[in-house]
Amino acid sequence: EVGKAKDKDAVEWDALLLFLKAGSKKVVDDVCVAVFTHRHTRPLPAQLPPLTAKAFKCSEAEATQLLEAVRALLKMAVYDATSAEAVAEVFPESFHANLKGLLVQIITHHLPQWRRDTIAQQISLPRLIDIDWRVDIKSASERGRMNVPTVLVQMQVEKETKSTDETKTVENVTFELDEATLKTMLEGLGKIRQQLATIAK
């Protein structure tokens, strides 16, 4: 509860009242979408404050306060809320009721896609996307020209990102396994599967 109170203090709730000057719901929606799109950009793109000021007939300073308040609000809602009720709980009880209802409606509408985008853009470790393999036969001279089966494995790996602005790239990793190494790897994967099954219970 203390953490949530601190998060609410980060939002300039009075700045959001500028939305009451909006000519339509779409104007409010457009501002929220624009802020979410540039949520990691600091400061916000230079064109946003003047465009917002023109839309709401206010100063650029007031527009900037509004945009930053929306950024703080969306950070709370997208990361902490999973439903319309949860989004509503983000707002203080004293906040303008009609404007709260409109913002809850807009945020809830975009919430599923915004959460997917947020998760997809998180700084993360390399992630396995796809795997393919084939059995190959190679000659082993140390065994008297015997044909030895090996496995060629190719993995598609999404590389690690070090910042939220970095574009994710996919790398192909190919390696060879002989029978003994493959057996060891499968034993290890089997133990991992057993541990996951135990935790799931």
GUVO-583270 format. One record per atom (N, C-alpha, C): residue in one letter; atom name; x, y, z. Coordinates in pm, whole numbers. Atoms other than C-alpha are relative to their C-alpha. Layout:
BEGIN
<A CA <X Y Z>>
...
//
This chain:
BEGIN
<E N <82 -120 0>>
<E CA <0 0 0>>
<E C <86 126 0>>
<V N <-89 -115 -4>>
<V CA <286 239 79>>
<V C <58 26 -138>>
<G N <-56 -12 134>>
<G CA <440 166 -264>>
<G C <-100 62 -96>>
<K N <103 -54 87>>
<K CA <110 239 -437>>
<K C <-22 148 27>>
<A N <18 -141 -34>>
<A CA <76 567 -248>>
<A C <111 85 -60>>
<K N <-112 -73 60>>
<K CA <421 673 -365>>
<K C <-17 13 -150>>
<D N <24 -5 145>>
<D CA <330 585 -724>>
<D C <-104 106 -33>>
<K N <105 -99 25>>
<K CA <15 798 -701>>
<K C <54 141 17>>
<D N <-60 -131 -20>>
<D CA <222 1087 -570>>
<D C <82 43 -121>>
<A N <-81 -32 117>>
<A CA <429 1065 -890>>
<A C <-83 60 -114>>
<V N <90 -52 104>>
<V CA <125 1165 -1098>>
<V C <-49 139 41>>
<E N <56 -133 -23>>
<E CA <34 1534 -1123>>
<E C <-147 -4 -43>>
<W N <140 24 32>>
<W CA <-338 1467 -1104>>
<W C <-69 127 -51>>
<D N <62 -126 44>>
<D CA <-432 1836 -1145>>
<D C <31 27 -147>>
<A N <-38 -22 140>>
<A CA <-244 1843 -1477>>
<A C <-92 -76 -94>>
<L N <89 81 84>>
<L CA <-476 1572 -1611>>
<L C <-135 69 -24>>
<L N <128 -68 16>>
<L CA <-774 1805 -1565>>
<L C <-5 82 -128>>
<L N <-2 -68 130>>
<L CA <-662 1976 -1885>>
<L C <-78 -79 -104>>
<F N <78 84 92>>
<F CA <-831 1682 -2059>>
<F C <-146 44 -7>>
<L N <138 -46 -1>>
<L CA <-1162 1845 -1964>>
<L C <-28 98 -114>>
<K N <14 -92 113>>
<K CA <-1096 2090 -2248>>
<K C <-4 -73 -134>>
<A N <-6 76 125>>
<A CA <-1080 1810 -2505>>
<A C <-130 11 -76>>
<G N <119 -11 84>>
<G CA <-1316 1846 -2796>>
<G C <-72 -132 -19>>
<S N <62 132 18>>
<S CA <-1380 1472 -2812>>
<S C <82 -105 76>>
<K N <-69 112 -62>>
<K CA <-1289 1137 -2661>>
<K C <124 -39 -80>>
<K N <-112 39 87>>
<K CA <-1063 1072 -2961>>
<K C <125 82 29>>
<V N <-115 -85 -31>>
<V CA <-840 1367 -2869>>
<V C <74 -53 123>>
<V N <-60 56 -122>>
<V CA <-781 1220 -2522>>
<V C <68 -133 -32>>
<D N <-54 130 39>>
<D CA <-727 876 -2672>>
<D C <131 18 -78>>
<D N <-121 -24 81>>
<D CA <-473 1014 -2923>>
<D C <117 40 87>>
<V N <-107 -43 -91>>
<V CA <-273 1180 -2645>>
<V C <54 -119 78>>
<C N <-43 118 -78>>
<C CA <-265 860 -2437>>
<C C <83 -96 -86>>
<V N <-73 90 90>>
<V CA <-154 652 -2737>>
<V C <138 58 -34>>
<A N <-127 -64 34>>
<A CA <115 905 -2831>>
<A C <99 -8 116>>
<V N <-88 6 -117>>
<V CA <253 914 -2477>>
<V C <49 -142 23>>
<F N <-44 139 -19>>
<F CA <257 535 -2450>>
<F C <106 -36 -103>>
<T N <-96 31 106>>
<T CA <439 509 -2783>>
<T C <138 54 32>>
<H N <-128 -65 -31>>
<H CA <710 746 -2657>>
<H C <32 -4 150>>
<R N <-13 4 -146>>
<R CA <702 637 -2291>>
<R C <144 -8 49>>
<H N <-140 12 -41>>
<H CA <1077 565 -2285>>
<H C <86 116 -51>>
<T N <-75 -113 58>>
<T CA <1176 886 -2466>>
<T C <1 116 99>>
<R N <-14 -113 -94>>
<R CA <1312 1153 -2233>>
<R C <100 100 -55>>
<P N <139 -46 -13>>
<P CA <1232 1426 -2292>>
<P C <-86 -53 -114>>
<L N <92 43 105>>
<L CA <925 1352 -2499>>
<L C <35 70 -132>>
<P N <-30 -62 129>>
<P CA <954 1426 -2874>>
<P C <-42 147 -4>>
<A N <21 -146 -1>>
<A CA <975 1802 -2936>>
<A C <-134 42 -60>>
<Q N <125 -41 67>>
<Q CA <662 1805 -3155>>
<Q C <-124 -23 87>>
<L N <119 33 -79>>
<L CA <429 1665 -2887>>
<L C <-55 118 81>>
<P N <56 -112 -78>>
<P CA <400 1967 -2650>>
<P C <-71 105 -84>>
<P N <73 -101 78>>
<P CA <314 2222 -2923>>
<P C <-130 -53 -62>>
<L N <122 59 56>>
<L CA <64 1985 -3087>>
<L C <-108 -14 108>>
<T N <93 15 -111>>
<T CA <-95 1915 -2749>>
<T C <-52 136 44>>
<A N <40 -135 -38>>
<A CA <-99 2286 -2661>>
<A C <-104 56 -96>>
<K N <95 -48 101>>
<K CA <-281 2362 -2986>>
<K C <-135 -70 16>>
<A N <125 77 -14>>
<A CA <-536 2085 -2927>>
<A C <-81 44 122>>
<F N <69 -35 -124>>
<F CA <-618 2205 -2574>>
<F C <0 150 29>>
<K N <-2 -146 -14>>
<K CA <-561 2580 -2628>>
<K C <62 41 133>>
<C N <-73 -30 -123>>
<C CA <-305 2601 -2350>>
<C C <146 30 -35>>
<S N <-142 -26 23>>
<S CA <62 2690 -2306>>
<S C <74 -131 -19>>
<E N <-80 121 17>>
<E CA <335 2445 -2402>>
<E C <45 -55 135>>
<A N <-39 46 -134>>
<A CA <439 2431 -2036>>
<A C <-112 -84 61>>
<E N <114 76 -52>>
<E CA <89 2317 -1939>>
<E C <-16 -131 -76>>
<A N <9 121 81>>
<A CA <87 2069 -2227>>
<A C <104 -102 43>>
<T N <-108 89 -45>>
<T CA <420 1925 -2111>>
<T C <-36 -64 133>>
<Q N <43 56 -129>>
<Q CA <281 1884 -1758>>
<Q C <-105 -108 -20>>
<L N <103 100 31>>
<L CA <-19 1701 -1902>>
<L C <63 -128 -53>>
<L N <-63 118 62>>
<L CA <198 1468 -2111>>
<L C <78 -80 103>>
<E N <-77 71 -102>>
<E CA <424 1386 -1817>>
<E C <-92 -67 102>>
<A N <97 61 -91>>
<A CA <121 1323 -1596>>
<A C <-59 -126 -63>>
<V N <51 118 70>>
<V CA <-17 1085 -1859>>
<V C <105 -110 1>>
<R N <-107 101 -2>>
<R CA <321 910 -1877>>
<R C <4 -72 136>>
<A N <-3 60 -134>>
<A CA <321 855 -1498>>
<A C <-123 -86 25>>
<L N <125 76 -17>>
<L CA <-43 741 -1504>>
<L C <6 -132 -74>>
<L N <-7 123 79>>
<L CA <15 489 -1782>>
<L C <101 -98 57>>
<K N <-99 89 -62>>
<K CA <323 353 -1607>>
<K C <-65 -79 112>>
<M N <69 69 -110>>
<M CA <110 273 -1303>>
<M C <-103 -98 -53>>
<A N <111 82 47>>
<A CA <-188 140 -1496>>
<A C <45 -122 -78>>
<V N <-41 111 87>>
<V CA <-7 -75 -1752>>
<V C <78 -105 79>>
<Y N <-82 95 -74>>
<Y CA <234 -232 -1503>>
<Y C <-77 -67 114>>
<D N <64 51 -121>>
<D CA <-3 -280 -1208>>
<D C <-143 -49 -21>>
<A N <142 32 15>>
<A CA <-356 -310 -1345>>
<A C <-22 -108 -106>>
<T N <34 106 95>>
<T CA <-516 -605 -1524>>
<T C <-147 3 -40>>
<S N <144 -7 30>>
<S CA <-882 -498 -1540>>
<S C <-45 145 16>>
<A N <54 -135 -13>>
<A CA <-1104 -192 -1553>>
<A C <-8 40 147>>
<E N <8 -29 -143>>
<E CA <-1157 -218 -1177>>
<E C <136 37 56>>
<A N <-135 -28 -49>>
<A CA <-783 -226 -1116>>
<A C <51 134 -51>>
<V N <-39 -131 54>>
<V CA <-729 74 -1345>>
<V C <-67 110 81>>
<A N <73 -100 -77>>
<A CA <-996 266 -1153>>
<A C <63 23 136>>
<E N <-61 -12 -132>>
<E CA <-818 196 -826>>
<E C <129 82 -1>>
<V N <-122 -80 13>>
<V CA <-511 378 -959>>
<V C <-29 147 36>>
<F N <35 -140 -19>>
<F CA <-697 711 -933>>
<F C <-36 29 146>>
<P N <44 -38 -135>>
<P CA <-743 899 -603>>
<P C <-151 18 4>>
<E N <145 -6 -13>>
<E CA <-1099 903 -471>>
<E C <-56 138 -37>>
<S N <47 -136 22>>
<S CA <-1121 1280 -509>>
<S C <10 45 -147>>
<F N <-20 -41 139>>
<F CA <-1038 1279 -882>>
<F C <-133 18 -71>>
<H N <120 -32 78>>
<H CA <-1294 1419 -1129>>
<H C <-65 -129 -52>>
<A N <66 129 27>>
<A CA <-1548 1134 -1169>>
<A C <-16 -28 -149>>
<N N <23 23 143>>
<N CA <-1638 1181 -1537>>
<N C <130 -21 -77>>
<L N <-130 15 67>>
<L CA <-1277 1226 -1648>>
<L C <65 -133 38>>
<K N <-50 131 -44>>
<K CA <-1177 924 -1442>>
<K C <-65 -111 -81>>
<G N <70 102 77>>
<G CA <-1442 719 -1617>>
<G C <50 -9 -143>>
<L N <-50 -2 138>>
<L CA <-1318 829 -1960>>
<L C <139 -60 -9>>
<L N <-137 50 4>>
<L CA <-953 757 -1882>>
<L C <6 -150 30>>
<V N <6 144 -29>>
<V CA <-1038 418 -1731>>
<V C <-45 -76 -125>>
<Q N <51 64 122>>
<Q CA <-1233 333 -2048>>
<Q C <109 -7 -108>>
<I N <-105 -4 102>>
<I CA <-946 439 -2277>>
<I C <114 -95 35>>
<I N <-113 83 -41>>
<I CA <-673 267 -2078>>
<I C <-37 -148 -6>>
<T N <45 140 2>>
<T CA <-876 -54 -2040>>
<T C <-9 -52 -143>>
<H N <10 40 140>>
<H CA <-939 -61 -2415>>
<H C <136 -39 -57>>
<H N <-133 23 55>>
<H CA <-567 -45 -2494>>
<H C <85 -95 85>>
<L N <-84 71 -97>>
<L CA <-444 -240 -2191>>
<L C <58 -133 -51>>
<P N <-58 128 45>>
<P CA <-408 -589 -2349>>
<P C <118 19 -97>>
<Q N <-107 -23 96>>
<Q CA <-201 -459 -2642>>
<Q C <118 70 65>>
<W N <-108 -73 -67>>
<W CA <0 -220 -2424>>
<W C <81 -94 89>>
<R N <-74 94 -86>>
<R CA <89 -499 -2182>>
<R C <86 -93 -85>>
<R N <-79 84 89>>
<R CA <200 -721 -2471>>
<R C <122 76 -52>>
<D N <-112 -82 50>>
<D CA <413 -438 -2611>>
<D C <104 22 108>>
<T N <-92 -24 -112>>
<T CA <563 -369 -2269>>
<T C <85 -122 28>>
<I N <-73 125 -25>>
<I CA <658 -733 -2214>>
<I C <99 -27 -112>>
<A N <-86 27 116>>
<A CA <799 -765 -2566>>
<A C <123 90 -1>>
<Q N <-109 -96 7>>
<Q CA <1020 -458 -2517>>
<Q C <84 4 127>>
<Q N <-79 2 -122>>
<Q CA <1154 -545 -2174>>
<Q C <144 -42 -29>>
<I N <-139 44 7>>
<I CA <1530 -575 -2131>>
<I C <2 -147 44>>
<S N <12 142 -28>>
<S CA <1579 -951 -2139>>
<S C <125 -77 -40>>
<L N <-105 93 37>>
<L CA <1818 -1242 -2163>>
<L C <-31 -59 -137>>
<P N <28 66 129>>
<P CA <1856 -1430 -2493>>
<P C <-115 -99 15>>
<R N <120 85 -7>>
<R CA <1536 -1622 -2573>>
<R C <-5 -92 -121>>
<L N <10 98 107>>
<L CA <1498 -1941 -2775>>
<L C <-132 17 -74>>
<I N <121 -18 81>>
<I CA <1252 -1888 -3062>>
<I C <-37 -128 -73>>
<D N <28 121 77>>
<D CA <1287 -2204 -3270>>
<D C <124 -89 2>>
<I N <-112 95 2>>
<I CA <1500 -2517 -3293>>
<I C <-24 -103 -111>>
<D N <9 101 105>>
<D CA <1573 -2758 -3577>>
<D C <124 -89 10>>
<W N <-114 92 -10>>
<W CA <1800 -3060 -3606>>
<W C <-6 -102 -111>>
<R N <-5 112 94>>
<R CA <1914 -3336 -3837>>
<R C <117 -91 38>>
<V N <-105 99 -26>>
<V CA <2118 -3654 -3802>>
<V C <94 -5 -119>>
<D N <-101 3 105>>
<D CA <2442 -3661 -3997>>
<D C <93 -117 26>>
<I N <-97 108 -12>>
<I CA <2696 -3934 -4062>>
<I C <137 54 -42>>
<K N <-134 -47 34>>
<K CA <3065 -3851 -4051>>
<K C <100 -112 24>>
<S N <-104 101 -14>>
<S CA <3378 -4063 -4085>>
<S C <93 37 114>>
<A N <-92 -21 -112>>
<A CA <3597 -4105 -3779>>
<A C <124 -84 -25>>
<S N <-122 74 37>>
<S CA <3951 -4199 -3887>>
<S C <63 -67 120>>
<E N <-61 62 -118>>
<E CA <4056 -4267 -3530>>
<E C <-69 -131 37>>
<R N <70 126 -26>>
<R CA <3804 -4551 -3528>>
<R C <6 -92 -121>>
<G N <-16 88 116>>
<G CA <3926 -4712 -3844>>
<G C <-101 27 -109>>
<R N <93 -40 106>>
<R CA <3712 -4514 -4088>>
<R C <-144 -42 26>>
<M N <139 34 -33>>
<M CA <3392 -4598 -3903>>
<M C <-90 120 -24>>
<N N <98 -106 13>>
<N CA <3081 -4401 -3982>>
<N C <-64 27 136>>
<V N <50 -35 -133>>
<V CA <2976 -4214 -3667>>
<V C <-118 98 -14>>
<P N <115 -90 8>>
<P CA <2629 -4059 -3628>>
<P C <20 123 91>>
<T N <-1 -123 -80>>
<T CA <2614 -3699 -3507>>
<T C <-129 76 -25>>
<V N <120 -82 15>>
<V CA <2337 -3447 -3461>>
<V C <43 145 -21>>
<L N <-21 -143 23>>
<L CA <2349 -3098 -3611>>
<L C <-124 74 48>>
<V N <111 -74 -60>>
<V CA <2133 -2859 -3409>>
<V C <11 147 -39>>
<Q N <3 -143 31>>
<Q CA <2031 -2514 -3526>>
<Q C <-109 66 85>>
<M N <95 -71 -84>>
<M CA <1865 -2273 -3284>>
<M C <-11 145 -47>>
<Q N <23 -142 22>>
<Q CA <1709 -1936 -3355>>
<Q C <-14 66 137>>
<V N <-4 -62 -132>>
<V CA <1788 -1714 -3058>>
<V C <-19 151 -13>>
<E N <19 -145 -5>>
<E CA <1656 -1366 -2990>>
<E C <104 55 97>>
<K N <-116 -45 -77>>
<K CA <1962 -1179 -2866>>
<K C <-41 91 115>>
<E N <23 -82 -118>>
<E CA <1985 -1001 -2532>>
<E C <-5 148 -36>>
<T N <4 -145 17>>
<T CA <1884 -636 -2521>>
<T C <48 66 129>>
<K N <-58 -69 -116>>
<K CA <2062 -391 -2293>>
<K C <-73 129 31>>
<S N <82 -117 -27>>
<S CA <1811 -107 -2318>>
<S C <-134 -18 -69>>
<T N <134 14 55>>
<T CA <1441 -66 -2394>>
<T C <-10 58 -140>>
<D N <3 -60 133>>
<D CA <1524 138 -2706>>
<D C <70 -87 -104>>
<E N <-77 84 91>>
<E CA <1740 -136 -2858>>
<E C <-92 -96 -74>>
<T N <81 90 81>>
<T CA <1586 -332 -3143>>
<T C <48 -144 19>>
<K N <-36 140 -19>>
<K CA <1574 -707 -3086>>
<K C <39 -62 -133>>
<T N <-47 69 120>>
<T CA <1766 -919 -3335>>
<T C <3 -150 25>>
<V N <0 147 -10>>
<V CA <1757 -1291 -3409>>
<V C <129 -54 -59>>
<E N <-127 59 43>>
<E CA <2074 -1498 -3442>>
<E C <-18 -151 -13>>
<N N <1 145 18>>
<N CA <2112 -1852 -3578>>
<N C <127 -58 62>>
<V N <-112 67 -65>>
<V CA <2333 -2074 -3364>>
<V C <-3 -147 -39>>
<T N <-8 140 44>>
<T CA <2445 -2408 -3509>>
<T C <115 -70 73>>
<F N <-106 76 -65>>
<F CA <2639 -2675 -3321>>
<F C <-22 -150 -24>>
<E N <0 145 25>>
<E CA <2722 -3046 -3345>>
<E C <11 -75 132>>
<L N <-4 85 -118>>
<L CA <2664 -3315 -3085>>
<L C <29 -144 -41>>
<D N <-17 144 22>>
<D CA <2805 -3665 -3077>>
<D C <-95 -73 94>>
<E N <98 79 -76>>
<E CA <2609 -3948 -2919>>
<E C <16 18 150>>
<A N <-24 -11 -144>>
<A CA <2775 -3920 -2576>>
<A C <-44 137 53>>
<T N <37 -135 -43>>
<T CA <2727 -3543 -2556>>
<T C <-150 19 -3>>
<L N <145 -9 10>>
<L CA <2368 -3571 -2672>>
<L C <-66 -70 118>>
<K N <56 75 -113>>
<K CA <2299 -3830 -2403>>
<K C <11 80 129>>
<T N <-20 -82 -120>>
<T CA <2445 -3606 -2134>>
<T C <-97 117 3>>
<M N <91 -113 7>>
<M CA <2239 -3311 -2255>>
<M C <-144 -41 28>>
<L N <137 48 -21>>
<L CA <1916 -3513 -2263>>
<L C <-25 -37 146>>
<E N <13 31 -142>>
<E CA <1980 -3638 -1910>>
<E C <-19 127 82>>
<G N <13 -127 -70>>
<G CA <2025 -3280 -1795>>
<G C <-137 63 -21>>
<L N <132 -55 30>>
<L CA <1706 -3167 -1970>>
<L C <-109 -78 72>>
<G N <96 82 -72>>
<G CA <1521 -3460 -1814>>
<G C <-9 40 146>>
<K N <-1 -44 -141>>
<K CA <1627 -3345 -1466>>
<K C <-70 135 14>>
<I N <67 -130 -3>>
<I CA <1512 -2992 -1546>>
<I C <-150 -17 -9>>
<R N <144 25 16>>
<R CA <1174 -3123 -1661>>
<R C <-60 -54 130>>
<Q N <49 57 -126>>
<Q CA <1136 -3325 -1338>>
<Q C <-13 109 106>>
<Q N <6 -107 -99>>
<Q CA <1217 -3019 -1126>>
<Q C <-116 95 -28>>
<L N <112 -87 34>>
<L CA <967 -2804 -1317>>
<L C <-134 -65 32>>
<A N <124 73 -30>>
<A CA <701 -3073 -1280>>
<A C <-26 0 150>>
<T N <14 1 -146>>
<T CA <767 -3088 -905>>
<T C <-47 137 50>>
<I N <41 -135 -41>>
<I CA <737 -2710 -870>>
<I C <-143 27 -39>>
<A N <136 -23 49>>
<A CA <416 -2708 -1076>>
<A C <-103 -64 91>>
<K N <93 67 -91>>
<K CA <257 -2948 -829>>
<K C <-20 82 125>>
//
